[in-house]
Amino acid sequence: MKIKDHYAVMMVALSSIYFVTARFGLSLNAVSGFATLVWIPTGISLAFLLVFGLKYWPGIFIGAFLANLFTGAPLLSALGIGLGNTSEALIGAYLLIKIVDFKNSLERLKDVLGLIIIAAIFSTLFSATVGVASLYSAGVISASSILSTWTAWWIGDTISNLVVAPFILVWMSSKFRLKTSLKKLFEAFVAILFFSFIYLIIFANFLGLPAEKLHFVYLIFPPLTWIALRFGQRGAVLAILVFSSLATLSTLLGQGPFINASPSENLIALQIYMAIISITTMILASITSERERLSKVKDEFISIASHELKTPITTIKGYNQLLFEHLSKHPDKKAIYYSSKLNDLIGYLTRLIADFFDVSKIQAGKLDLQKEIFGMDELVKEAREDIQHLSNVHKIVLKGETKKQIFADRYRIRQVLINLLLNAIKFSPKANKINIFLSSSKREVKIEVQDYGIGISKKDLEKVFERFFQANTNIRQSVSGIGLGLYICSEIIKQHGGKIWANSIKGKGSTFSFNIPLET
Amino acid sequence: MKKILVFEDNAGIAELVEIILKERGFSVKTVENGKGVLRVVKKIKPDLILLDILMPGMKGQEVIKVLKQEQTTKNIPVIIFSALNEIQDIAKNSRADDFLPKPFDTTDLVEIVKKHTSS
């Protein structure tokens, strides 16, 4: 049995932690002796209930009751304060679970907003109000100090739920993995240096800059933004906790920008500062996580969708080919024609799905090239033959050779060439010839595909490689494109360090060319 | 007569592959789930295995690993076929002898099977 399965042990642990942190908090500059500006136990209580379960609430009550009793509160007041502190954590945790379906990792915006509004701002009202009422009715505080005590109490609890609770929640919500890349480790190191440097400027007269000036306080946002964007919510809440602790410590020691007014005013200014830092950084980190997750979900969806679409196409294609073979043995010209049309369309559909997949990969920056060394002549011959099968109207003529080996992604280069050839066929319905020119220099190999088709207007020529671009044509086609093919081609060639371009004369034909550098 | 063992959970594709290969004179046995692959292979002793890498009850890459470690099955060529876009990578990273992306041409299927059974 694990420790966390023992109700009593967990409860004693919670009340002890509460007691110790509460005594520590009360020893620091308490307003009216009880309301303190650094109230760690609130955040711990909330996090404890959210991580281990609401059933541990009595632990909070015992801890709070004893801590206040030992600080000198009358018995009834201590009971009242204990009740207030317990209801704060219980109401906060309960509402978070009920209303936002709270996830401790704080990786969704609604979790962060829930924590801010429900836990930090709302539930803390109970503790402050019940606690101050208890003290007042027992005559511990006078009517004149009700407001200042209440304010200090409420802000102290709010900050705790914004700084302490998130740290515990996030770091307890997933297993800590030490495995990380050296690059990331280095980045973390630089970020920590930057962060420390800014802290020293704001709070420690670093470089002789006057630390008591308020305008330096904004400097903390660049490092925190960096951490939130690159190290997620874990990095964010850790940085918030460390910075808040250091800032509080410096202020208590009389250093930094929050030392010019009365002690409690100084601390309130500091706390508002910490609250704003915590809120903005956590929101930023959660949005970053959401965006990353969204893009992952999108990738997965496209991957699954393309797999699921291809499965039935496999069957349709196969049966159609069987039908075609069967018909060829029992000649029926019309049926053979219909079947071959079907085959073209299935081919088109397959390419379309592959195109969608490629575009999603390109957009995500994940078009990984699988480079190998191969001969360009064979590749071009192979592609020519494959496409020649598809057209009995056009004769595809290969001119020139290179005898060069290139280091590139064979599959992708072939895809580019096939795409250009299919376009050449598609856009030259009345011509009967397509040329492929193959040449090379010391630095590159060049392939050109020339057709004698409808051509492209000058205006459109600039845009043919853009995503979803389609030139206006009058060709009536059984299938029309969606403007992805050339975009994918240009991305593939770009990633190889090559260039792709087009020349065309409207009505005379087009030539699409690309080159691939020979790697030295 | 060469014996081809096909692991394919999609009934439509399984039947199709069976028809195509039987017409070309292969003997075909189809298994529609991935349980106990090694046992099935040892029992049937095929000349070639066509393996859909995504099947309920198994992970294609692991099946290949098991087959290639076993003395009696390691020399049987394994061709993976799948509609997964990453099939080429998977073939490279596993010990599959060849791969066939779906959708395939009947001629490609026949060629690849012939190529690996002729030697």
Boltz contact constraints between the chains, C-beta under 6 A:
constraints:
  - contact:
      token1: [A, 307]
      token2: [B, 83]
      max_distance: 6.0
  - contact:
      token1: [A, 307]
      token2: [B, 84]
      max_distance: 6.0
  - contact:
      token1: [A, 310]
      token2: [B, 83]
      max_distance: 6.0
  - contact:
      token1: [A, 310]
      token2: [B, 102]
      max_distance: 6.0
  - contact:
      token1: [A, 310]
      token2: [B, 103]
      max_distance: 6.0
  - contact:
      token1: [A, 311]
      token2: [B, 10]
      max_distance: 6.0
  - contact:
      token1: [A, 311]
      token2: [B, 83]
      max_distance: 6.0
  - contact:
      token1: [A, 313]
      token2: [B, 103]
      max_distance: 6.0
  - contact:
      token1: [A, 314]
      token2: [B, 13]
      max_distance: 6.0
  - contact:
      token1: [A, 314]
      token2: [B, 102]
      max_distance: 6.0
  - contact:
      token1: [A, 314]
      token2: [B, 103]
      max_distance: 6.0
  - contact:
      token1: [A, 315]
      token2: [B, 12]
      max_distance: 6.0
  - contact:
      token1: [A, 315]
      token2: [B, 13]
      max_distance: 6.0
  - contact:
      token1: [A, 315]
      token2: [B, 16]
      max_distance: 6.0
  - contact:
      token1: [A, 317]
      token2: [B, 103]
      max_distance: 6.0
  - contact:
      token1: [A, 318]
      token2: [B, 16]
      max_distance: 6.0
  - contact:
      token1: [A, 321]
      token2: [B, 106]
      max_distance: 6.0
  - contact:
      token1: [A, 350]
      token2: [B, 103]
      max_distance: 6.0
  - contact:
      token1: [A, 357]
      token2: [B, 85]
      max_distance: 6.0
